[in-house]
């Protein structure tokens, strides 16, 4: 029973180790994140892991006499196959040979190769029957940072919601960075600015760098519909931290 539970831990840790390697490489080399693509990213990478790599991982886990270098070579080979299946899941069709040398597919190879490496280490620890506690500690760290990074990326992509009264027409003026006013409240994971009837809003929060969703609401604050293409003009206020944003509501 303990061996099965350890195998499950190795399998879960291996996937999240690959995710962490993918996100880390994307950030360090390309200075990018996946933002709102977090859920799609899981959909693209989890099936190849579960149905291409994990069955072979299971065999390798049971094959206790296999040499470490042989495990590593076989699992890296599987990583190429798994990475090649991702474009199909993304809707780009069957991969071509030249796709193996594309930066996008290279990132998925890094993901599955890193996963393979961690699983190889885990299976080696299981076969030697020592180092379990250290691996479990490392697993907690890997899973924590992978999940927190995915959550952080999803959070960055959430727009700030401007709730505009349906009876309001004219100029909305938002004063950011005003120290004597409350910060922008957070409702259900979103920063929400409730525009008052006079159209002027003050907050101590800095101007968010993320996108904005302009929503017309009724007297109870219930959404009626969204407004697209409102041109926002920003300028600096009287203090270094202050910024003023304006836009017209038709």
N, C-alpha and C positions, 0 to 999 in steps of 0.2 A: 504493500500500500504506500509506504513512504517513497519507494522508487517511482511509482506512478505520479505521486504528487510532485516529486522533484522534476519529473519529465514535463509535467504541465507548466511548472515554473520556468524551466529552460525554454520551452516553446514560446511562452508569452514574452519572456525577457528577450528572446532572440528577435522577435518581430519589432518590439519597441526599440531595441538597440539599432535596428536598421532604420527605423523612423527617425531616431535621434541623429544618426549619421547623415541621413538625407537632409534634414533641416539644418544641421550644423554646416554642412558643405554648401548648401544653398545660401546661407547667411554669410559665411566667411569669404567665399569665392565670388558670388554674384551679388552680395549685399541685398538680398531679397528674402521675402517670406512668402508663405503660401496663402496668407490672409483668409479670405472667405472660401478658399478651395479645400479647407481642412476635411470636411465631410466627404468631398469627392475624392480626395487623396486616399482616405481609408478605403473607399469603394474600389479604387483602382489597384491598390496594393495588397489588400487583405485576401481576396480570392486567389491570386497566384501563390501567396504564402500558404494558404490553407489546403489548396488542391494540387499544387505543383511541388512545392518544397516540403511541406510538413509530412506527407506520407513517406518521403525518402528520409527525412529527419528521423522518423519513427524507426525505420529499418536500421539506420545508422546507430541509433540509440541502443537498439537490441544487439547490434553487431559489435559486441564488446572487444572482439579480438582484432578488429581493423586498426591498422596503424593510424596515428594522428595525421600524418601527411596525406594518406589516402583519403581520409574523411574530408580533409580540407579541399583537396583537388575535386572530389566528386561534388561537394556542396557548392563550390564556386562555379562549377559547370552548370549546376542547377540554377544558380543565380542568373546566369546569362539567359537561360530558357524562361525563367520567371519574368525577368525584365523585358524580354521580347514580347511577352503576352500583354503587357500593360497598354501599349498603343491600341491594341484591339479593344480593350475595355474602355479606353478613352474615346472610341469611335473613329479611330484613324485607319481601321482595317488591319489586314495582316501585315506584319513587319517585313521589311526588305533587308537584304544583307547590309546595305550601306547605312541603315538605321542603327546598326550596332556601334557605329562610330560617331553618332550624334550626341551632343551634350545632354539632351533631354533623357535619352535612353541610358547614357552613362550615369546619370544621377540615380536611376532606378537600379542599375547594376551595383552602385555603391550601397544602396539600401539592402539589397538581398545578399550581397557579399558580406557586409557587416553582420547581417543576421546569421549567415552561415558560420562566420568566425566565432560568434558568441555561442552558437549551438554546439560547435565543435569543442569549445572549451568546456561547456556544460556536460556534454556526453563523456568527455575525458575525465572530468571530476567524478561523474557517476561511476565510471568503470574502475577508477582507482579508489573509490570510497573514502575520499578525504577532500577537504576544502569546501564542504557543503555550506558551512556558515558564512564563509567569505563570499561565496557566489550568491547566496541569498541576500546578503547586505548589498552587494553590487547590483543585484536585480532590483531591489527597492529604489536605489538611486537612479538607475536607468529608466525604470518605468515612471518614476515621479517626474524627472526632467522632460521625458518625451511627452507625457500627458500635459504637463503644465505649459510646455512650449506650444502644443497644438491649441490649447485653450487660449493662450495669450495671442496667438495668431488670429484665431476666430474673433477674439475681443477687439483687436485692432481694426478689423474690417466692419465692425458694427457702426452704422451711421448714427450721428446725433439727430434726434428727432425734434423738430420745431413744430409745436402744436399751435396752430394759428386759429383764433376764433372765426367762425364762418361769417360773422357780420363785419369782420375787419377788412378794410381796403385802404391801401396807402403804404407808407414807408415803415418797415420794421428796422429798428435800431437796437443793436446788442452791444453793450459795453462789457468787454472782457477784462479781467485782471484788476477789478476795482476791489481793494482790500476790505472794505467795510460791508460787503454784501456776501450772501451765502454762495457756496459752490453750486454747480449745476447738479441737480438731483439725479440719482440713478434709479430707474424703474424697470424691473424685470431684465436687468443686464444692459439696458440702454440709458445713455444720458439724454434727458428729456428737458427741453426748454419750453416752458409754457408762456407764450407771448401774451402779455396783458392787453387790455382793450385799447390802451393808448399807443401800443406798438413799441414801447421802450422797455428794454430788459437789462438789468444789471447783475453781474456775477463776479465773484472773486476768481473763478476758474480761468485759466488761459484759454485762448481760442483753440478748440480741438482741431487737430490736423486731419482727422478722418472726414468722410463725406457727410452730407446733410440730407435728411428726408423731411421735406416740408409737407405737413399734414393739416388739412382743414378739419376742425373738430366742432362738435355741437356744444351746448351749454353744459353738458355733463362730462365733457372731455372725451367723448367717444369719436373715433375717427369716422369722417364722412368720405373723404377721398384725398389723394395726394396731388400736389402741384409739382410739375416738372419744369425745368429750365428757368429758374429764378436766378437772375444775374446778381451776384453778391459783390459789393465793393467794400474793401477793407482799408483802414488807415490807422495810424498810430494815435493814441490818446495823449493826454497831458503828462503821464508818467511813463517811465521805461517799460513797465509791465502791462500798461493799458493798451487795448486795441479796440477799435470800433468797427463793426460790420453792419452794412445796410443793404437792404434789398426791397424792391417794390412788389406788393401783393396786388394783383389786378382786381 
